[in-house]
Structure formats: structure tokens, C-alpha cells
Amino acid sequence: MAETAEELAEFYVFPLAGSDYGLRLASVLEVAEADGSTPVPRARFVRGLVNLRGRVAPLLDLPALLGLNVPERQGSLPLVVCEEGGYAAALAADGLGSVVRAAPRQLEQGGGFINSIIETEGSTVKIIDLPALFAAAAKGADGP
């Protein structure tokens, strides 16, 4: 029997540090480009504040939160603006992404900030647990 659209979960998948990461599509407000950010002193996982058409959001240091060792990125990067549980933030990606649909049976359990993993043709997508990520960024902690 063929799967219907109602049975599929949708994720926005983007590249970061040579891997694919995803967010539930319902949590993604927009993908934007910011002209820069205002630094936030002594904020361990917040790279700065960005102004997106009058809306100010923290720009989280996603590589640091995920424990990735990546060089400082320069230039304009796409920002994935997401919201979960009443909190919003921007995450810098290494490039534009795409929407991936997956049946619940395709989702494997993850760990830490990775809620689940989807194996697609030629790629492993790590789905980010936004509530845990937001909580850790607010506390300056290294993981759930």
C-alpha cells in the first residue's frame, strides 16, 4: 500500500560542516540572509543578535552546540530562522537546504541534540531537537 501525504513528516534539511542536519518543517519560519550580527558579550553559544525585517533573534552558534570543530565562517551565510515552544532563534547553515519527507518508520532514535536520524539516498540526516538546543544555549551548557 502506498503511503499518503498525511503519514509523512516534513523536515527542512541543510548542510553544516560536511553533514546534513534537519529541523521539523513546522518549526522553520524562514530562510533568510542577514547583513551581520551584533555581538553578545560573554554568551557562550550565542554568536550575536540579528535583525530580520524588524524582528530581533539570537544567532546561535550551532557548530559549538553540536560539538563540531569548524573554522570561523566568514561572509554571508543562509540563516534558518526557527521557533519552538515560544522561543525563536537563527541558525547559520553552510548553504541552502531542501525539504525531505519521511515516514515515521524511517526515523531512527538519535541522542543528545539529535532527536532522530533519517537515512536517505546517499545521505544521513540528523534531526535537531530544538527545545533541548534552545535550553542549552540559554544555560550555556554542553548538551542535554
Disulfide bonds with the S-S distance in Angstrom:
none
